[in-house]
Amino acid sequence: MEKKRIAVLGAGHMGTALIRGILASGWGKPGRLTASHPKSLKAAALRKELGIRVLASNLEAARSADIVLLAVKPQILESVLSEIAPVVSPERLLISIAAGFPTARIEAIVGDRVPVVRAMPNVAAVVRLSATVLCAGRHARAARMAEARKIFESIGLVVELPEYQLDAVTGLSGSGPMYVFQIIEGLSDAGVRVGLSRDVAAALTVQTVLGAAKMAEVLKIHPAVMKDMVTSPGGTAIAALHSLERNRLRAILMDAVEAATARSKELGRGA
């Protein structure tokens, strides 16, 4: 991988997070990385910060790359693929992070023999704590999947699954940070509501969420067991839990994941 030339098309939040992760990994070198961004001021800022080539043209960015990472929105992916198709060949690996856009649609545009990998990271890539799922297209063999895994391990956890599960992954972990941000905001507001300052409420909320997540990661026991560790008889936590159950918190979260999964499927159909 140290010798592979990588082009990241669409250096937005996720694309830039991937570039930073690759550079921080130790194996990625600025001279072997190229990105594209349509806005000249942003492109100049990225060149200065990251020390890599940032071009306006997706075609020129992809032209000399061994691995082309498609970090553009699903609504414009088809046009970007058509733009770079003249320089795409079976010797190049295409990796797409576009939600809902299946590998078969990509292969149909760029050619059936091109190895394609689909990835679903999440926004926690910006702090190198993404949960990323990879799936292989028809021509992405084990060596190509290993290259994709190497890239996404630079920004967090990587899991490989069959493609039919990617819409569900998009609904759960792809959109998942938003659910947590909503919970953090709500808890912080609640702290203010009961008399804490905004700064204190925010700090306590973030540390509480961080600590609970770390417990789940380290202890590896069912969350219901950890919940019972907190809810003593007649105490404050069980009173709060009663309110959460009465207001259907779990059902609300399940509905949200189902809605995001359904939207991913719509995007896959070109809706």
C-alpha positions in Angstrom: 0.0 0.0 0.0 2.9 2.3 0.6 3.5 2.5 -3.2 -0.2 2.9 -4.2 -1.3 6.2 -5.6 -4.7 7.2 -4.1 -7.1 9.8 -5.4 -10.0 11.0 -3.2 -12.7 12.5 -5.3 -14.7 14.9 -3.2 -12.6 16.3 -0.4 -15.5 17.3 1.8 -15.9 16.3 5.5 -15.6 12.5 4.9 -13.1 12.7 2.1 -10.8 15.0 4.1 -11.2 12.8 7.2 -10.0 9.8 5.1 -7.0 11.7 3.8 -6.0 12.8 7.3 -6.4 9.2 8.5 -4.3 7.9 5.7 -1.6 10.5 6.4 -1.7 9.8 10.1 -1.5 6.0 9.6 2.2 6.1 8.8 2.0 4.3 5.5 0.3 7.1 3.5 2.6 9.6 1.9 1.5 13.1 0.7 3.3 12.6 -2.6 1.0 9.6 -3.4 -2.2 11.3 -2.5 -4.4 13.5 -4.7 -7.8 15.0 -4.0 -10.4 16.9 -6.0 -12.6 19.8 -4.8 -14.6 22.2 -7.1 -14.0 25.3 -5.0 -10.6 27.0 -5.5 -10.4 28.5 -2.0 -11.1 25.3 -0.3 -8.7 23.4 -2.6 -5.9 25.9 -1.7 -6.6 25.5 2.0 -6.4 21.7 1.7 -3.2 21.9 -0.2 -1.7 24.1 2.5 -2.9 22.0 5.4 -2.3 18.5 4.0 0.6 19.0 1.6 -1.1 17.1 -1.2 -2.3 17.8 -4.7 -5.9 19.1 -4.8 -7.3 19.5 -8.3 -10.6 20.9 -9.6 -11.0 18.1 -12.1 -12.1 14.7 -11.0 -10.8 13.2 -14.2 -7.3 14.6 -13.7 -7.3 13.5 -10.1 -8.2 10.0 -11.0 -6.0 9.7 -14.1 -2.8 8.5 -12.4 -4.3 6.8 -9.4 -4.1 3.1 -8.5 -7.1 3.5 -6.1 -9.9 5.9 -6.7 -12.0 6.7 -3.6 -15.4 8.2 -4.5 -16.4 10.4 -1.6 -19.1 12.3 -3.4 -22.9 12.4 -2.6 -25.0 9.6 -4.2 -27.0 12.2 -6.1 -23.9 13.2 -8.2 -22.0 9.9 -8.2 -23.3 8.8 -11.5 -22.1 11.9 -13.2 -18.7 11.7 -11.6 -18.4 8.0 -12.7 -19.2 9.0 -16.2 -16.6 11.8 -16.0 -13.8 9.5 -14.9 -14.8 6.4 -17.0 -12.2 7.1 -19.7 -9.4 6.5 -17.2 -10.9 3.7 -15.3 -9.6 0.2 -16.0 -9.6 -3.3 -14.4 -6.1 -2.5 -13.0 -7.6 0.3 -10.8 -9.7 -0.2 -7.6 -12.8 2.0 -7.2 -14.1 2.5 -3.6 -17.4 4.3 -3.1 -18.8 5.6 0.1 -22.0 6.9 -1.4 -25.1 5.8 0.6 -27.5 3.5 -1.2 -25.5 3.3 -4.5 -24.9 -0.4 -5.3 -21.8 -1.8 -6.8 -23.7 -3.2 -9.8 -24.7 0.4 -10.8 -21.1 1.5 -10.6 -19.9 -1.5 -12.6 -22.5 -0.8 -15.3 -21.1 2.7 -15.8 -17.4 2.0 -15.6 -17.2 -1.5 -17.0 -18.0 -4.9 -15.6 -14.4 -6.0 -15.0 -13.4 -3.1 -12.8 -13.0 -4.1 -9.1 -15.4 -2.1 -7.0 -15.7 -2.0 -3.2 -18.5 -0.2 -1.4 -17.9 1.3 2.0 -20.1 2.8 4.6 -18.1 4.8 7.2 -19.6 7.4 9.5 -18.7 11.0 10.4 -16.7 9.9 13.5 -13.9 9.4 10.9 -13.0 13.0 11.7 -11.6 11.7 15.1 -10.5 8.4 13.6 -13.3 6.5 15.4 -15.5 5.6 12.5 -17.4 2.3 12.3 -17.0 1.3 8.6 -18.5 -1.7 6.8 -17.1 -2.9 3.5 -18.6 -5.1 0.8 -17.1 -6.4 -2.4 -18.4 -6.0 -5.9 -18.2 -8.9 -8.4 -14.6 -8.4 -9.3 -13.1 -7.2 -6.0 -11.0 -10.2 -4.9 -9.4 -10.7 -1.5 -6.3 -8.6 -2.4 -8.5 -5.6 -3.3 -10.6 -6.0 -0.2 -7.3 -6.0 1.8 -6.4 -2.7 0.2 -9.7 -1.1 1.1 -9.5 -2.4 4.6 -6.1 -0.9 5.0 -7.5 2.5 4.0 -10.5 2.4 6.3 -8.6 1.0 9.3 -6.8 4.3 9.3 -10.0 5.9 10.5 -11.4 3.3 12.9 -13.1 -0.1 13.1 -13.8 -2.1 9.9 -16.2 -5.0 9.3 -16.9 -6.9 6.1 -20.5 -7.9 5.2 -22.4 -8.9 2.1 -23.9 -6.0 0.1 -27.5 -6.8 0.9 -26.9 -5.7 4.5 -25.5 -2.3 3.5 -28.8 -0.4 3.6 -29.3 -1.6 7.2 -25.7 -0.6 8.0 -26.4 2.9 6.6 -29.5 3.2 8.8 -27.7 2.1 11.9 -24.0 3.1 12.0 -23.8 5.3 8.9 -26.5 7.7 10.2 -25.9 6.6 13.8 -23.8 9.6 15.1 -26.7 11.9 14.4 -28.9 9.9 16.8 -26.2 10.2 19.5 -25.8 13.9 18.8 -29.5 14.4 19.3 -29.3 12.5 22.6 -26.3 14.6 23.7 -28.1 17.8 22.9 -31.3 16.6 24.7 -29.4 15.6 27.8 -27.4 18.8 27.8 -30.7 20.8 27.5 -32.1 18.7 30.3 -29.2 19.6 32.5 -29.8 23.3 31.9 -33.5 22.7 32.6 -32.8 21.4 36.1 -30.4 24.2 36.9 -26.9 23.5 35.6 -24.9 25.9 33.5 -24.7 25.1 29.8 -20.9 24.5 30.0 -21.2 22.1 32.9 -24.2 20.3 31.4 -22.5 19.8 28.1 -19.2 18.6 29.7 -21.0 16.1 32.0 -23.2 14.8 29.1 -20.3 14.2 26.8 -18.3 12.4 29.5 -21.3 10.3 30.5 -21.9 9.2 26.9 -18.2 8.5 26.4 -18.0 6.5 29.6 -21.1 4.5 28.9 -19.8 3.6 25.4 -16.4 2.6 26.8 -18.1 0.3 29.4 -20.1 -1.4 26.6 -16.9 -1.8 24.6 -14.7 -3.1 27.4 -17.2 -5.2 29.4 -18.9 -6.8 26.3 -22.1 -7.7 28.2 -25.7 -7.1 27.2 -26.7 -3.4 27.6 -29.7 -4.6 29.7 -27.2 -6.0 32.3 -25.4 -2.7 32.4 -28.7 -0.8 32.7 -29.5 -3.0 35.8 -26.1 -2.0 37.3 -27.4 1.6 37.5 -31.1 1.1 38.4 -31.3 0.4 42.1 -34.7 -0.3 43.7 -36.8 2.8 44.2 -33.9 5.0 43.0 -33.5 7.9 40.6 -32.5 5.8 37.6 -35.5 3.5 37.7 -37.7 6.6 37.9 -36.0 8.0 34.7 -36.2 4.6 33.0 -40.0 4.6 33.6 -40.3 7.9 31.8 -38.1 6.7 28.9 -40.3 3.5 28.5 -43.5 5.5 28.8 -42.3 7.8 26.0 -41.1 4.9 23.8 -37.4 5.9 23.5 -36.4 2.5 22.1 -39.3 2.5 19.6 -38.3 6.0 18.5 -34.7 4.9 17.8 -35.9 1.8 16.0 -38.2 3.9 13.8 -35.3 6.2 13.0 -33.0 3.4 11.9 -35.9 1.9 9.8 -36.5 5.3 8.1 -32.8 5.8 7.3 -32.6 2.2 5.9 -35.6 2.8 3.7 -34.1 6.1 2.4 -30.9 4.2 1.6 -32.9 1.7 -0.5 -34.6 4.6 -2.3 -31.2 6.1 -3.2 -30.2 2.7 -4.5 -33.1 2.7 -6.8 -32.2 6.2 -8.1 -35.1 7.9 -6.3 
